[in-house]
Amino acid sequence: MENRQNKSRNAQVDRAFDRALVMTVSIIRRAQGKRNPEDFASGSPEFEQAADEYLEDLTRALDRHSAGVARGEDDLRCSH
């Protein structure tokens, strides 16, 4: 029972981390004057370009987070 609760809690923390990362990337892009995919009609050429650029920025953010964890910095997804 406790193991199932821990898995559920970890999944909730992971989802919260994912949402926070996505929001952070969107906010940073907006501050840099970049457009986000939701600024365009889905499937339009502008949407596709913004989505590609957004995914590049998101991947870069994930890589930086992973590198920090590998260096022993706190993993924000882990809670006590």
Phi, psi and omega in degrees: 000313181296320179299319179295321178294320178296318178297318179296317179295317178298320179296321178295318179295317178299317179296319179296318178298315180299314180298317180297319180295316179298316180295320180297314179298318179298316181293317179297316179300316180298317179296331178277000181083012179270153178265150177258158182306324182291353177282351185235161176294134181303130178090351179288160178302323179294320177299312182299317180294315180296322179296317178298314181293321178298315180297325175297316179294319179296318178298318178298318179296318178295319178298318179294319178297313180298320179296321178296318178296319179297330178279359179093007176288159181302137171268113186297343180283342181271130177238160183258000000 
